[in-house]
């Protein structure tokens, strides 16, 4: 179809495009003929059997609808071919604008949209992000131990706050392998270290992806950011109102600056969207796929029956699949990164 039209691309912003299209008169005439053939079947002309009336009479009855049918067919089909060829990845709706149409000149129009553009993945082996070491101090272990003792006393309604953890108390907690306070401290230390390692790994992965997003020069479409910010504000407002509070009154009494909140939401939205764009591209370039067994395995882990039923739907399964794909993409990136 590219021989039947020409086009020019203009960047209105980093993420907004305007594409001007000129469709040759011969091709437009073909589309008009197709439109006529489709619409003429619905036209009734007195004195003629269906499909047997003179073409000029049918065209007169159809009027501008022939042009409208041809234009409405050409706008999206040509636009789709162009954005695919240019690898522009539109987000949101394409806005079409008719400029000129005639028998002699064909059809001229332009369309605008926000898009991601082609994502050029960086060399992941050159990313440099330091992973934090998971270290646990004796003070942190003692703080958890004291908190456990306090909770135990509150549950037993004991008033004596001076008691210290005893071996008997530790053993009565019935924790596997714990016979005394020393053993309990060891378990606490192991759990704290596991938590810190998990947090450090998550932080490392997030910073790694953020660095990759910067290296890739990904521009975030404003329409996606605005959509997420709107959802965040609506969710925030809903939670306040569910507590029986007036939204505006809550903001004033709590001295919440909505503009500061929106600024934070925007930064978070830009980061999340940037990461998602990068990981989707990694998945596409490396043909990362998810099968039914992968999703079934994730569903099997969910213990809550209501939650499981919620995710065991087409929409829920698609969400789980998208998460698995992103996890695989993150692993692929991490496997290529040299240790710092």
Secondary structure as the mmCIF struct_conf table of DSSP 4:
data_model
#
loop_
_struct_conf.conf_type_id
_struct_conf.id
_struct_conf.beg_label_comp_id
_struct_conf.beg_label_asym_id
_struct_conf.beg_label_seq_id
_struct_conf.end_label_comp_id
_struct_conf.end_label_asym_id
_struct_conf.end_label_seq_id
HELX_RH_3T_P HELX_RH_3T_P1 UNK A 2 UNK A 4
STRN STRN1 UNK A 5 UNK A 11
BEND BEND1 UNK A 12 UNK A 15
STRN STRN2 UNK A 16 UNK A 23
HELX_RH_AL_P HELX_RH_AL_P1 UNK A 25 UNK A 39
HELX_RH_3T_P HELX_RH_3T_P2 UNK A 40 UNK A 42
TURN_TY1_P TURN_TY1_P1 UNK A 46 UNK A 47
BEND BEND2 UNK A 48 UNK A 48
TURN_TY1_P TURN_TY1_P2 UNK A 50 UNK A 51
BEND BEND3 UNK A 53 UNK A 53
HELX_RH_AL_P HELX_RH_AL_P2 UNK A 55 UNK A 62
TURN_TY1_P TURN_TY1_P3 UNK A 63 UNK A 64
HELX_RH_AL_P HELX_RH_AL_P3 UNK A 65 UNK A 86
TURN_TY1_P TURN_TY1_P4 UNK A 87 UNK A 87
STRN STRN3 UNK A 90 UNK A 102
TURN_TY1_P TURN_TY1_P5 UNK A 103 UNK A 105
STRN STRN4 UNK A 106 UNK A 115
HELX_RH_3T_P HELX_RH_3T_P3 UNK A 124 UNK A 126
HELX_LH_PP_P HELX_LH_PP_P1 UNK A 130 UNK A 133
HELX_RH_AL_P HELX_RH_AL_P4 UNK A 138 UNK A 156
TURN_TY1_P TURN_TY1_P6 UNK A 157 UNK A 157
HELX_RH_AL_P HELX_RH_AL_P5 UNK A 167 UNK A 172
TURN_TY1_P TURN_TY1_P7 UNK A 173 UNK A 173
TURN_TY1_P TURN_TY1_P8 UNK A 176 UNK A 177
BEND BEND4 UNK A 180 UNK A 180
HELX_RH_AL_P HELX_RH_AL_P6 UNK A 181 UNK A 216
TURN_TY1_P TURN_TY1_P9 UNK A 217 UNK A 217
HELX_LH_PP_P HELX_LH_PP_P2 UNK A 218 UNK A 221
HELX_RH_AL_P HELX_RH_AL_P7 UNK A 222 UNK A 242
TURN_TY1_P TURN_TY1_P10 UNK A 243 UNK A 244
HELX_RH_AL_P HELX_RH_AL_P8 UNK A 247 UNK A 253
TURN_TY1_P TURN_TY1_P11 UNK A 254 UNK A 255
HELX_RH_AL_P HELX_RH_AL_P9 UNK A 258 UNK A 285
TURN_TY1_P TURN_TY1_P12 UNK A 286 UNK A 287
HELX_RH_AL_P HELX_RH_AL_P10 UNK A 292 UNK A 301
HELX_RH_AL_P HELX_RH_AL_P11 UNK A 305 UNK A 311
BEND BEND5 UNK A 312 UNK A 313
HELX_RH_AL_P HELX_RH_AL_P12 UNK A 314 UNK A 336
BEND BEND6 UNK A 337 UNK A 337
HELX_LH_PP_P HELX_LH_PP_P3 UNK A 338 UNK A 339
#
